[in-house]
Amino acid sequence: MDKKDLKKMIKAEFGELLKELGFSRKSEGVYIKVNDNIIQNITFDFGSIGFTCTVGMQPLYVKDHTITLGLSFGERLSRFRIIKKEWWAYEEPKKGIAEIKELLVKNGLPWFEEYGTSKGIIDFISSGKTKEYGFLFFNELHQKKYLGFSFLYTGNINEGVETLSNMLDMIGENAADFVKEYKVDMIKLLGRIKENPEETPSIIDDIIAENRLALKI
């Protein structure tokens, strides 16, 4: 089966279900839902050897070095709490779609439901569940970034500043230039928060607005 026909099958199988759950189609194969200023993302990938599906969450209140729709806080359903095949074959589309749907209902959607809030993210990262869920690319720096901004968003300013300061300490002199620029910007941002903590909600609102504008959400 070619990719075009497979995409039609996936849309027919998942479109109505995800719509009922509050997801909208962002682009071909990408469905998103925004809850508590957090993007819940379901993305179908079509590779040269097969197709797969990845679930992830991305807080809009996190200031990052670049603004893109990311999946670092998440994983392929084939590795999400379990270890299965990496890709499903184009030659067996119905079988692959059925297995993806089963894993999405069993593991992906419950993860959104349980941890898809700012407080849920704090609990998830603080309790070390990233290892349990098999998140390979959500490294310690990402964890501190998401955790720190989630603290700020929920009003835990001291914890947020401390966590983000620890994150910045992890960025060394050999980092890429754009990462160094991000570090400089973050130092200024944390300085503003330390000096005027009452301005934190306004600062976070500005970050959310910037991310929404860039992502067209």
C-alpha positions as CSV (number, residue, x, y, z in Angstrom):
1,M,0.0,0.0,0.0
2,D,1.3,3.5,-0.8
3,K,1.6,6.2,1.8
4,K,-1.3,8.2,0.3
5,D,-3.8,5.4,0.7
6,L,-2.5,4.6,4.2
7,K,-2.9,8.2,5.3
8,K,-6.5,8.0,4.2
9,M,-7.0,4.8,6.2
10,I,-5.5,6.4,9.3
11,K,-7.7,9.5,9.0
12,A,-10.8,7.3,8.6
13,E,-9.8,5.1,11.6
14,F,-8.6,7.8,14.0
15,G,-10.1,11.1,12.9
16,E,-13.6,10.8,14.5
17,L,-12.2,9.1,17.6
18,L,-9.7,11.8,18.3
19,K,-12.2,14.6,17.4
20,E,-14.5,13.2,20.1
21,L,-11.6,13.4,22.6
22,G,-11.0,17.0,21.8
23,F,-8.1,16.6,19.3
24,S,-7.9,18.6,16.1
25,R,-5.9,17.9,12.9
26,K,-2.9,20.2,12.9
27,S,-1.5,18.8,9.7
28,E,-1.4,15.6,7.8
29,G,-0.8,12.8,10.4
30,V,-0.6,15.3,13.3
31,Y,-3.4,15.7,15.9
32,I,-3.2,18.0,18.8
33,K,-5.2,19.0,21.9
34,V,-4.4,21.9,24.2
35,N,-5.1,21.4,27.9
36,D,-3.8,23.6,30.7
37,N,-1.6,25.4,28.1
38,I,0.0,22.0,27.3
39,I,-0.1,20.6,23.8
40,Q,-1.0,16.9,23.6
41,N,0.4,15.6,20.4
42,I,-0.3,12.4,18.4
43,T,1.9,12.1,15.3
44,F,1.9,9.4,12.7
45,D,5.2,9.0,11.0
46,F,5.7,7.4,7.5
47,G,9.2,6.2,7.0
48,S,10.9,4.3,4.2
49,I,10.5,0.9,5.9
50,G,7.1,1.4,7.6
51,F,4.9,3.6,9.7
52,T,4.6,4.3,13.4
53,C,2.9,6.7,15.9
54,T,4.4,8.9,18.6
55,V,2.7,10.6,21.5
56,G,4.1,13.6,23.3
57,M,3.3,16.7,25.4
58,Q,4.7,20.2,25.1
59,P,3.9,23.0,27.5
60,L,3.3,26.3,25.9
61,Y,4.6,28.0,29.0
62,V,8.1,26.7,28.4
63,K,10.7,29.1,26.9
64,D,12.9,27.1,24.6
65,H,15.8,28.0,22.3
66,T,13.6,27.4,19.3
67,I,9.8,27.3,18.8
68,T,8.7,24.1,17.0
69,L,6.1,21.4,17.6
70,G,8.3,18.9,19.5
71,L,8.0,15.4,20.8
72,S,11.0,15.2,23.1
73,F,8.6,14.7,26.1
74,G,7.1,11.5,24.7
75,E,7.9,8.4,22.7
76,R,6.8,6.1,20.0
77,L,4.0,3.9,21.0
78,S,6.2,0.9,20.1
79,R,8.5,1.9,23.0
80,F,5.9,3.5,25.3
81,R,6.0,1.5,28.5
82,I,6.7,-1.6,26.4
83,I,9.1,-2.8,23.7
84,K,7.6,-3.9,20.4
85,K,8.5,-3.5,16.8
86,E,9.9,-0.1,15.7
87,W,7.8,0.2,12.6
88,W,4.6,-1.4,11.1
89,A,4.9,-2.7,7.6
90,Y,3.1,-1.0,4.7
91,E,2.2,-4.5,3.4
92,E,0.0,-5.0,6.5
93,P,-1.7,-1.7,7.0
94,K,-4.9,-3.0,8.8
95,K,-2.8,-5.0,11.2
96,G,-0.5,-2.0,12.0
97,I,-3.4,0.4,12.4
98,A,-5.2,-2.0,14.8
99,E,-2.1,-2.5,16.9
100,I,-1.3,1.2,17.1
101,K,-4.9,1.9,18.1
102,E,-4.7,-0.7,20.8
103,L,-1.5,0.8,22.2
104,L,-2.9,4.4,22.0
105,V,-6.0,3.4,24.0
106,K,-4.0,1.3,26.5
107,N,-1.0,3.5,27.1
108,G,-1.0,6.8,25.2
109,L,-4.4,8.3,26.0
110,P,-4.3,7.3,29.7
111,W,-0.9,9.1,30.0
112,F,-2.5,12.3,28.6
113,E,-5.4,11.9,31.1
114,E,-3.2,11.3,34.1
115,Y,-0.3,13.6,33.5
116,G,-1.6,16.1,30.9
117,T,-1.5,19.1,33.3
118,S,1.2,21.3,34.7
119,K,0.9,19.6,38.1
120,G,0.8,16.2,36.3
121,I,4.1,17.0,34.6
122,I,5.7,18.0,37.9
123,D,4.6,14.7,39.4
124,F,5.7,12.7,36.4
125,I,9.2,14.2,36.2
126,S,9.8,14.4,40.0
127,S,8.9,10.8,40.5
128,G,11.3,9.6,37.8
129,K,8.7,8.0,35.6
130,T,10.5,9.0,32.4
131,K,12.5,5.8,32.7
132,E,9.5,3.7,33.4
133,Y,7.9,5.1,30.3
134,G,11.0,4.6,28.2
135,F,11.5,8.2,27.1
136,L,14.9,8.0,25.4
137,F,15.3,11.7,24.3
138,F,13.9,13.5,27.3
139,N,17.3,14.0,29.0
140,E,18.0,15.6,32.3
141,L,18.3,19.1,30.8
142,H,14.9,18.8,29.2
143,Q,13.5,17.4,32.5
144,K,14.8,20.4,34.5
145,K,13.5,22.8,31.9
146,Y,10.0,21.4,31.9
147,L,10.0,20.9,35.6
148,G,11.2,24.4,36.3
149,F,8.7,26.2,34.1
150,S,5.9,24.0,35.4
151,F,6.9,25.2,38.9
152,L,6.7,28.8,37.7
153,Y,3.4,28.3,36.0
154,T,1.9,26.8,39.1
155,G,3.2,29.6,41.3
156,N,6.0,27.8,42.9
157,I,8.5,30.5,42.0
158,N,11.4,29.6,44.3
159,E,11.4,26.0,43.1
160,G,11.1,27.1,39.5
161,V,14.0,29.5,39.7
162,E,16.2,27.0,41.5
163,T,15.4,24.2,39.0
164,L,16.0,26.4,36.0
165,S,19.2,27.7,37.4
166,N,20.4,24.1,37.8
167,M,19.5,23.5,34.2
168,L,21.5,26.5,33.0
169,D,24.5,25.1,35.0
170,M,24.4,22.1,32.7
171,I,25.1,24.2,29.6
172,G,28.8,24.2,29.2
173,E,31.2,26.4,27.2
174,N,31.4,23.9,24.4
175,A,27.6,24.3,23.7
176,A,26.4,25.5,20.3
177,D,26.1,29.2,19.9
178,F,22.3,29.2,19.8
179,V,22.3,27.3,23.1
180,K,24.7,29.8,24.6
181,E,22.3,32.6,23.5
182,Y,19.4,30.8,25.1
183,K,21.4,30.6,28.3
184,V,22.0,34.4,28.3
185,D,18.3,35.0,27.6
186,M,17.3,32.7,30.5
187,I,19.7,34.3,32.9
188,K,18.1,37.7,32.1
189,L,14.6,36.1,32.5
190,L,15.4,34.5,35.9
191,G,17.0,37.8,37.0
192,R,13.7,39.6,36.3
193,I,11.8,37.0,38.3
194,K,14.1,37.2,41.2
195,E,13.9,41.0,41.3
196,N,10.2,41.2,40.8
197,P,8.6,37.8,41.6
198,E,5.1,39.3,41.4
199,E,5.7,39.7,37.6
200,T,6.1,36.0,37.0
201,P,2.5,35.3,35.8
202,S,2.8,38.2,33.3
203,I,6.2,36.8,32.1
204,I,4.8,33.3,31.7
205,D,1.8,34.7,29.8
206,D,4.1,36.4,27.4
207,I,5.9,33.1,26.8
208,I,2.6,31.4,26.1
209,A,1.5,34.1,23.7
210,E,4.8,33.9,21.8
211,N,4.6,30.1,21.5
212,R,1.0,30.2,20.4
213,L,1.7,32.7,17.8
214,A,4.7,30.9,16.4
215,L,3.0,27.5,16.4
216,K,-0.3,29.0,15.1
217,I,-2.3,27.5,17.9
